[in-house]
Amino acid sequence: MRRATAALAASTLAVAGIAALSLSASDPASAAPGDVAVSANFDDGQIPAGWNSDGAWTVKDGRLVGTSASGNKRITFGRHLNDFRFEATARFDKVNEATRWTAFGLDVPAGGAVPWWIATMRSGTTASNGLEFAELNKSSAWNVTNTTSAPTAAGTGRDVEVAIEVHGNQARWFFDGTQMMRTTSLVRSADGGQALVVNGATVSFDDVKVTELPANGYLRPAGTPMTVIAHRGASSAAPENTLAAQEVARKGGADFIENDVQPSKDGVPFILHDPTVDRTTDGTGAIRSLTSAELKALDAGSWFSPNFAGERLPTLAEQLADLKARGGNLLLEIKGAHTRDEVATIVKVIRDAGMTQRVFIQSFEVDALKYSRELAPELPTGLLRSGLDADPVAVAKDLGVTAYNPTGDALIADPKAIADLHAAGIAVMAWTVDSAAQWKKLDEAGVDGVITNRPAELVGWSAARQQTAPQTPAPASVTIASPVAAAVLDRSQKPVVGVVAANAEDVKVTVDGAVVEAGTALDLSLLAAGEHKVEAEATGEEGVVKASSTFTVAVTRAGLLQLVLNSGADAKAVDWMLGKLVDGKYADVAKYAQKESGKRVPAGHAAVIAADAAALAAAEPGRPDHGEGDDKDKDEHGRPHR
């Protein structure tokens, strides 16, 4: 199921997030979902107008080439977009070492001022940090937030299809069509656009494209794993709704922390699921009957394990501060009935923390969702349901929610509802699912996210499933590296046939139609002067690809001397011809080679010697062909040359 198509149709979605400290709900990008903001294939040989480079960038052979002996060299373009897909074909042509890299700037000011946010790819992509999300901060120091390895090495001479999908502070890293990594840690600027960066390498790019995406970044792109949402934190491994559970879930790789919020007696939003503190603390009583000071004095960890003794109930502000400092997003359930003023307090805490981009509000309470939308249209909302409505799409649209979130059992019983919601541009998050059998069913049905008490297990299960799922085969590629295209060579040279192929089961190379082995040196001694054609054909799972180039064998005096020396002619014949060549008597050499062909000079070489010598004689018509008194005008037996 290709949910990306449905997502592109969702132009009426509620805004999923805004750029921190810069955009508001009244500041939409001018492009519509699906609009192409940048498209460049460099076939005209020019850097596009409006692209700003630091001088290390050129266009060659229909590709943009960036070169950096050391340090970062960048080229910036595009404009600020909150939701977009940045894709390009990238190839490392030369690297100082396997740790050198190229990067795709996700938020880089046109003037190059820091901070930058980038998605990095090393030539040694199979290293543990082969792919990264990173920030070059205001101190020009690197803050690497996420790393992973790719299944294959980018290496050199190989085209890699790169794509990064960005939604506010979230981004997905795709390598040759497969998602490798997600981040929720981007910090967006007010005006940063896109960029390409090279470091310690020469990298070429083609088909650079930036496309605007719908604001709902919670719809799962085809072929990617489900979003992992840790129910009350990692509640199977730590006391629920505490910062300890949040930390365990974060370390386990959860994309979101799901927690519940309710007000204390004095109106402070606290993180707690039950209406009372009895089950999960050493206290008693309804949360709304206890002051914030009384709630903070409770032990919220000992009930789960002595190892968590002294763990406290966090306020919403404390939870947000922890997420902001250490990473992660919050799926925040407004638990139970709330007044408009109580919802307004929750919204104020989120805004004061600068976390509007990283909080998603959900609730069973329709009024709470309506208040949230009125007070904070920039916050995405999700409707929680115990079962499925008769018409989930109509209900979701009526409330203007970003996601419709029923139980996993309800969705497994009626998976068609998922497709209907996706067609309307509405994400689907299932709760609360802890079994691999159900994860599999929901994954196959196309659910976007799963709320689970076992986030680390779901992360591992998804990773294993990605490895074993059928992958679209990468297309074969082949290029001819040597002889260099349009090279002019003489017979003294012995170029090696060099071919770079990727994802190929078989590679065939020919020179003028004759099969040769890649890596062997070409013998130019028997090739006719003029142009010759090298062709390479690579066969992969998706078919055959071809490449071709030409080189020219030029007639030169040095080349002819080398040809005579290596012709296999007898020693006296070689000496005689060399003497004539030194004196520039090319016509004599031509006549002699023809006369002695198959005798003193092997026939094949004699024909080439004669042709090259005749060509040199024709190129210098004023040079005398004979010198009657010159001993060198006699053959190797001392007789006059006839």
C-alpha positions in Angstrom: 0.0 0.0 0.0 1.5 3.3 -1.0 0.4 5.8 1.6 2.6 8.5 0.1 0.1 8.9 -2.7 -2.7 9.4 -0.2 -0.6 11.8 1.8 0.0 14.0 -1.2 -3.7 14.5 -1.6 -4.1 15.7 2.0 -3.9 19.4 1.4 -6.5 20.2 4.0 -4.8 18.6 7.0 -4.3 20.4 10.3 -0.7 21.7 10.6 1.5 19.0 12.1 4.2 21.3 13.5 5.8 24.7 13.1 9.4 25.8 13.1 10.6 26.6 16.6 10.7 30.3 17.4 10.0 31.2 13.8 6.8 30.1 12.2 3.3 30.2 13.3 0.0 28.8 12.1 -0.4 31.9 9.9 3.0 31.4 8.2 2.4 28.5 5.7 5.0 27.9 2.9 3.7 29.2 -0.4 4.1 25.9 -2.2 1.4 23.2 -2.0 2.0 19.5 -1.2 3.5 17.9 -4.2 4.9 21.1 -5.6 8.6 20.8 -6.7 10.6 23.6 -5.1 13.9 22.7 -6.6 14.8 20.5 -9.6 18.2 20.4 -11.3 19.9 17.9 -13.5 22.8 20.1 -14.7 22.4 19.0 -18.3 23.0 22.6 -19.4 26.4 22.6 -17.9 25.6 25.5 -15.5 25.1 25.9 -11.8 21.5 27.0 -11.5 20.7 30.7 -10.9 20.3 31.5 -7.2 22.5 28.7 -5.9 25.2 30.1 -3.7 28.6 28.4 -3.5 31.9 28.9 -1.8 33.8 28.5 -5.1 34.5 24.8 -4.8 31.7 23.8 -7.1 31.5 23.2 -10.9 29.4 21.4 -13.4 31.1 18.7 -15.4 29.6 16.0 -17.7 26.1 16.8 -16.6 26.8 16.6 -12.9 27.4 19.1 -10.1 30.8 18.5 -8.6 32.0 19.6 -5.2 35.6 19.4 -4.2 37.1 19.7 -0.7 40.7 18.9 0.1 39.9 19.6 3.7 37.1 21.3 5.7 33.5 21.9 4.6 32.6 23.2 1.2 29.0 24.0 0.6 26.5 25.2 -2.0 23.1 26.4 -0.8 19.8 26.7 -2.6 16.0 26.5 -2.2 14.0 28.1 0.5 12.7 27.4 4.0 10.2 24.6 4.0 8.7 22.8 7.0 7.7 19.7 5.3 9.7 18.4 2.3 11.6 15.6 0.6 15.2 16.3 -0.5 16.5 13.7 -2.9 19.6 13.4 -5.1 21.9 10.9 -6.8 25.3 11.2 -5.2 28.7 9.6 -6.1 32.0 9.8 -4.3 34.5 10.3 -7.1 37.5 10.7 -4.8 38.0 10.6 -1.0 41.0 11.3 1.2 39.9 8.4 3.4 36.8 6.3 4.1 35.7 8.6 6.9 35.3 11.6 4.6 31.7 12.5 3.8 29.1 14.4 1.9 26.0 15.9 3.5 22.5 17.1 2.5 21.7 20.3 4.2 18.2 20.2 5.7 18.3 23.7 7.3 21.2 25.8 6.2 21.0 29.6 5.8 21.8 30.9 2.3 24.8 32.8 3.6 26.2 29.6 5.3 25.9 31.0 8.8 25.8 28.4 11.5 23.9 26.5 12.9 23.3 24.0 10.2 21.3 20.7 10.3 22.5 18.1 7.9 22.1 14.4 6.9 25.6 13.0 6.4 26.9 10.1 4.4 30.4 8.8 4.6 32.1 6.9 1.7 32.5 4.1 4.3 28.7 3.9 4.9 28.9 0.4 6.5 30.7 1.9 9.5 28.6 2.4 12.6 28.4 6.1 11.9 28.2 5.7 8.1 25.0 7.8 8.1 24.3 10.6 10.6 22.0 13.4 11.5 24.1 16.2 12.9 24.2 19.9 13.8 27.0 22.3 13.2 26.2 24.5 16.2 26.8 28.2 16.8 30.3 27.4 18.1 31.1 25.6 14.9 31.2 22.3 16.8 29.5 19.1 15.7 26.5 17.8 17.6 25.8 14.3 16.2 22.3 13.3 17.3 21.8 10.0 15.4 24.0 7.5 13.7 23.6 4.2 11.8 25.2 2.0 9.2 24.1 1.3 5.7 23.9 -2.3 4.3 26.3 -1.6 1.5 29.3 0.8 1.1 28.9 3.9 -1.0 32.6 3.6 -1.8 33.8 5.5 -4.9 32.5 5.5 -8.4 29.0 4.3 -7.3 25.8 6.2 -7.6 23.7 6.2 -4.4 20.1 7.3 -4.4 19.6 9.5 -1.3 16.4 10.9 0.1 15.6 12.7 3.3 12.0 13.4 4.3 11.6 16.3 6.8 8.6 17.2 8.9 9.5 20.0 11.3 11.9 18.5 13.8 11.5 15.0 12.4 13.4 13.5 9.5 13.8 10.1 7.9 17.1 9.0 6.1 16.7 6.8 3.0 19.6 5.0 1.4 18.9 3.4 -2.0 15.2 3.5 -1.3 15.3 1.9 2.2 14.8 3.9 5.4 17.9 3.6 7.6 17.2 6.0 10.4 14.8 8.5 11.9 15.4 11.6 14.1 13.2 13.8 16.2 15.9 16.2 17.1 16.1 18.8 14.4 15.9 22.4 15.5 14.6 24.5 12.7 15.5 28.1 11.8 13.4 30.9 10.4 14.9 30.9 7.0 17.3 28.0 6.4 17.1 26.3 3.0 18.7 23.3 1.5 22.4 22.7 0.8 25.0 20.1 -0.4 28.2 19.8 1.6 31.5 18.0 0.9 34.3 17.3 3.3 37.7 15.8 2.3 36.3 14.4 -0.9 35.2 15.1 -4.5 31.6 14.2 -4.8 29.3 14.6 -7.9 25.5 15.0 -7.8 22.7 14.6 -10.2 18.9 14.9 -10.2 18.7 17.2 -7.2 15.1 17.6 -6.2 13.2 19.2 -3.3 9.4 18.5 -3.1 7.0 19.9 -0.6 5.1 17.3 1.5 1.8 17.5 3.3 2.1 18.8 6.9 1.0 15.5 8.4 4.4 13.8 8.9 2.8 11.0 10.9 1.6 9.2 7.7 4.1 6.3 7.2 5.9 6.3 3.9 5.7 3.0 2.0 8.4 0.5 3.0 9.3 2.2 6.3 8.8 0.8 9.9 5.9 1.8 12.1 6.4 4.6 14.5 7.2 3.2 18.0 5.3 4.9 20.8 6.3 4.0 24.4 3.1 3.6 26.4 3.6 5.6 29.7 7.3 5.4 28.9 8.9 1.9 28.8 6.3 0.8 31.3 7.2 -2.9 31.2 10.7 -2.0 32.3 10.3 1.0 34.6 7.6 2.7 36.7 5.1 4.2 34.3 4.8 7.9 33.7 8.1 8.8 35.3 11.3 10.3 33.9 13.0 6.9 34.5 10.5 5.2 32.2 11.0 7.9 29.7 14.8 7.5 29.7 14.5 3.7 29.3 12.2 4.2 26.3 14.5 6.8 24.7 17.5 4.5 25.1 15.5 1.7 23.6 14.9 3.7 20.4 11.2 4.8 20.9 10.2 7.6 18.5 7.6 9.0 20.9 6.8 8.8 24.7 3.1 8.5 25.4 2.1 9.9 28.8 -1.0 11.2 30.5 -1.6 14.6 32.0 -4.0 15.8 34.7 -4.0 18.9 37.0 -3.2 19.0 40.7 -5.5 20.8 43.1 -3.5 24.0 42.5 -3.7 23.6 38.7 -0.3 22.3 37.9 -0.3 19.7 35.1 1.2 16.4 36.3 2.1 13.2 34.5 -0.2 10.5 35.9 -2.6 7.9 34.3 -5.1 7.0 37.1 -7.5 9.5 38.7 -5.9 8.6 42.0 -2.3 8.2 43.1 -3.0 4.9 45.0 -1.8 2.4 42.5 1.5 3.9 41.4 2.7 5.8 44.5 3.0 5.4 48.2 0.2 8.0 48.7 -3.6 7.9 48.5 -6.3 10.2 47.1 -7.4 11.8 43.9 -4.8 13.8 42.0 -7.2 16.8 41.8 -7.5 16.8 45.6 -3.7 17.0 46.2 -1.5 20.0 45.8 1.6 20.0 43.7 3.8 20.0 46.8 2.0 17.0 48.1 2.3 15.2 44.8 6.0 15.9 44.5 6.6 14.3 47.9 5.3 10.9 46.8 7.4 8.0 45.9 6.4 6.9 42.4 9.0 4.1 41.9 9.1 1.7 44.8 5.8 0.0 43.8 7.5 -1.2 40.6 10.9 -2.1 42.0 13.2 -1.2 44.9 15.7 -0.1 42.3 13.4 2.8 41.5 12.8 4.0 45.1 12.5 7.7 45.3 11.3 8.2 41.7 9.0 11.2 41.7 5.9 12.1 39.7 7.0 14.6 37.1 5.2 17.7 36.2 4.5 18.3 32.5 7.1 21.1 32.5 9.7 18.7 34.0 8.9 16.1 31.4 9.2 18.5 28.5 12.5 19.9 29.9 13.9 16.4 30.0 12.7 15.7 26.4 14.1 19.0 25.2 17.5 18.4 26.8 17.9 14.7 26.0 15.7 14.2 22.9 12.4 12.7 22.1 8.8 13.5 21.2 5.7 13.4 23.4 2.3 11.9 22.6 0.4 13.6 25.4 -3.0 12.2 26.4 -5.3 14.7 28.1 -6.7 12.3 30.7 -10.3 12.8 31.6 -12.6 15.8 31.3 -10.8 19.2 31.3 -12.1 22.7 31.2 -11.0 25.1 28.5 -8.9 26.9 31.1 -7.2 23.7 32.1 -6.4 22.9 28.5 -5.1 26.4 28.1 -2.7 25.8 31.0 -1.4 22.7 29.3 -0.9 24.6 26.1 0.9 27.4 27.9 3.4 24.9 29.5 4.1 23.4 26.1 4.7 26.8 24.5 6.8 28.1 27.4 9.0 25.1 27.0 9.4 25.8 23.3 8.2 22.3 22.5 5.2 22.9 20.2 7.0 21.1 17.4 7.5 18.0 19.5 4.2 17.4 21.2 1.2 15.6 19.8 -2.0 15.8 21.9 -4.5 13.0 22.0 -7.6 12.3 24.1 -10.8 10.3 24.4 -12.4 13.6 25.4 -13.8 15.4 22.3 -14.1 18.7 24.2 -10.4 18.6 25.1 -9.4 18.1 21.5 -11.7 21.0 20.4 -10.2 23.3 23.0 -6.7 22.3 21.9 -7.4 23.1 18.3 -8.9 26.4 19.2 -6.1 27.4 21.6 -3.1 25.9 19.7 -3.9 25.1 16.0 -0.1 24.4 15.6 -0.4 21.2 17.8 -1.4 18.0 16.0 -4.3 16.1 17.7 -5.4 12.5 17.8 -8.8 11.1 18.7 -8.6 8.0 21.0 -11.3 5.4 20.5 -11.9 2.0 22.3 -13.4 0.7 19.0 -14.1 2.0 15.5 -16.8 4.5 14.7 -19.3 3.7 12.0 -17.6 6.2 9.8 -14.1 6.9 11.3 -13.2 9.3 8.4 -16.2 11.5 9.0 -15.6 11.7 12.7 -11.9 12.5 12.3 -12.6 15.2 9.6 -15.3 16.8 11.8 -12.9 17.2 14.6 -10.0 18.2 12.3 -7.6 15.7 13.9 -4.3 14.6 12.5 -4.7 11.0 13.7 -7.4 8.5 14.5 -6.2 6.2 17.3 -8.3 3.1 18.1 -7.3 -0.2 19.8 -5.1 -2.6 17.9 -7.8 -5.3 18.2 -10.4 -3.0 16.5 -8.0 -2.3 13.6 -7.1 -6.0 13.1 -10.8 -6.8 12.9 -11.4 -4.1 10.3 -8.2 -3.2 8.5 -10.0 -1.5 5.6 -10.6 1.5 8.0 -6.8 2.2 7.8 -6.9 2.6 4.1 -10.0 4.8 4.2 -8.3 7.1 6.8 -5.1 7.2 4.8 -7.0 8.2 1.7 -8.3 11.1 3.7 -4.8 12.0 4.8 -5.4 10.9 8.4 -2.8 8.9 10.3 -3.6 5.8 12.4 -2.0 4.9 15.7 -3.0 1.7 17.4 -3.1 1.1 21.2 -1.9 -0.7 23.3 -0.2 -3.7 21.5 2.5 -5.8 23.0 2.6 -9.0 20.9 4.7 -9.7 17.8 1.8 -11.5 16.2 -0.3 -8.4 16.4 2.6 -6.1 15.4 2.8 -8.2 12.2 -0.9 -7.8 11.4 -0.9 -4.1 12.0 2.3 -3.6 10.0 0.8 -5.5 7.1 -2.4 -3.5 7.4 -0.5 -0.2 7.1 -0.8 1.2 10.6 1.4 4.3 11.0 2.3 3.9 14.7 1.9 1.5 17.6 1.6 2.4 21.2 3.2 -0.4 23.3 4.5 -1.2 26.7 7.5 -2.9 25.1 9.1 -0.2 22.9 12.6 -1.6 22.8 11.2 -5.0 21.6 9.1 -3.4 18.9 12.2 -1.4 17.7 14.2 -4.6 17.4 11.3 -6.5 15.8 10.9 -3.7 13.2 14.6 -3.7 12.4 14.6 -7.4 11.9 11.6 -7.2 9.7 13.2 -4.5 7.6 16.2 -6.8 7.1 14.1 -9.8 6.1 11.5 -8.0 4.1 11.8 -8.2 0.3 13.8 -5.3 -0.9 13.5 -3.6 -4.2 16.7 -4.6 -6.1 19.0 -1.7 -6.7 19.6 -1.1 -10.4 22.9 -2.1 -11.9 25.2 0.8 -12.9 28.4 0.8 -14.9 30.9 3.6 -15.9 34.1 3.5 -17.9 36.9 5.0 -15.9 39.9 4.3 -18.2 40.8 5.1 -20.8 39.4 8.5 -19.9 36.7 9.5 -22.4 38.1 11.3 -25.4 41.7 10.6 -24.4 44.4 11.0 -27.0 47.1 8.3 -26.7 50.2 7.3 -28.6 51.7 3.8 -29.0 54.1 4.3 -26.2 51.2 4.2 -23.7 49.5 1.2 -22.2 46.2 2.3 -20.6 44.4 -0.1 -18.3 40.8 -0.9 -19.1 39.0 0.4 -16.0 35.3 -0.2 -15.4 33.3 0.7 -12.2 30.1 -1.4 -11.8 27.7 -1.7 -8.9 24.8 -4.2 -8.3 25.9 -6.2 -11.3 25.9 -10.0 -11.7 27.9 -9.9 -14.9 30.0 -7.2 -16.7 31.2 -7.5 -20.3 33.8 -5.1 -21.8 34.7 -4.7 -25.4 37.1 -2.6 -27.4 36.0 -2.1 -31.0 33.7 -5.1 -30.5 36.4 -7.5 -29.2 35.9 -8.7 -25.7 38.7 -7.7 -23.2 39.1 -8.3 -19.5 38.6 -5.3 -17.2 41.9 -4.4 -15.5 44.1 -5.5 -18.4 46.5 -3.1 -20.2 45.6 -2.3 -23.7 48.2 -3.1 -26.4 48.0 -0.1 -28.7 50.7 -1.5 -31.0 48.3 -3.2 -33.4 45.4 -0.7 -33.3 44.9 1.5 -36.3 45.5 5.1 -35.8 42.3 7.0 -35.1 39.2 6.6 -32.9 38.4 3.5 -31.0 35.3 2.6 -28.9 35.1 1.0 -25.4 31.8 -0.4 -24.4 30.7 -1.9 -21.1 27.5 -3.8 -20.4 26.4 -4.7 -16.8 23.6 -7.1 -16.1 21.7 -6.8 -12.8 18.4 -8.0 -11.3 16.5 -5.2 -13.0 18.1 -5.6 -16.5 21.0 -4.5 -18.5 22.7 -1.1 -18.5 25.4 0.1 -20.9 28.1 2.7 -21.0 30.5 3.7 -23.8 33.4 6.0 -24.5 36.0 6.6 -27.1 39.7 7.2 -27.2 42.1 8.1 -30.1 45.4 6.5 -31.0 47.5 9.4 -32.4 50.5 8.9 -34.7 53.6 10.4 -33.1 57.3 10.0 -33.6 57.8 8.8 -30.0 55.0 6.3 -30.5 56.4 5.0 -33.7 59.9 4.6 -32.2 58.3 2.5 -29.4 56.4 0.5 -31.9 59.5 -0.4 -33.8 61.4 -1.3 -30.6 58.6 -3.7 -29.6 57.7 -5.0 -33.1 59.5 -8.3 -32.8 61.6 -7.5 -35.9 65.1 -8.8 -36.1 67.8 -6.7 -34.5 69.4 -5.4 -37.7 66.0 -4.4 -39.1 65.2 -2.6 -35.8 68.5 -0.7 -35.9 68.0 0.3 -39.5 64.5 1.6 -39.0 65.4 3.5 -35.8 68.3 5.2 -37.7 65.9 6.4 -40.4 63.4 7.6 -37.8 66.0 9.6 -35.9 66.8 11.3 -39.3 63.1 11.8 -39.9 63.1 9.7 -43.1 59.6 8.3 -42.5 58.9 7.4 -46.1 61.9 5.1 -46.2 60.6 3.4 -43.0 57.2 2.9 -44.6 58.7 1.3 -47.8 61.0 -0.9 -45.8 58.2 -2.2 -43.5 56.1 -3.0 -46.5 59.0 -4.8 -48.2 60.0 -6.8 -45.2 56.5 -7.6 -44.0 56.4 -11.2 -42.9 60.2 -11.5 -43.3 62.3 -9.4 -41.1 59.3 -7.6 -39.6 56.2 -9.5 -38.4 53.3 -8.8 -40.8 50.9 -7.3 -38.2 53.4 -4.8 -36.9 54.8 -4.1 -40.3 51.4 -2.9 -41.5 51.0 -0.5 -38.6 54.6 0.7 -38.9 54.1 1.4 -42.5 50.9 3.2 -42.0 52.2 5.4 -39.1 55.4 6.2 -41.0 53.5 7.2 -44.1 51.2 9.4 -42.0 54.2 11.2 -40.5 55.8 11.6 -44.0 52.6 13.1 -45.3 52.5 15.4 -42.3 56.0 16.8 -43.1 56.0 17.0 -47.0 59.1 19.2 -47.1 61.4 16.7 -45.5 63.7 14.8 -48.0 63.1 11.1 -48.2 66.6 10.1 -49.5 70.2 11.1 -49.0 72.4 9.5 -51.7 75.7 10.0 -49.8 74.3 9.0 -46.4 75.1 5.6 -45.2 71.8 5.5 -43.4 70.1 5.6 -46.8 71.4 2.1 -47.3 69.8 -1.1 -46.0 71.2 -3.1 -43.1 73.5 -4.9 -45.6 75.1 -1.7 -46.9 73.3 -1.9 -50.2 71.5 1.3 -51.5 67.9 1.3 -50.4 65.6 0.5 -53.2 
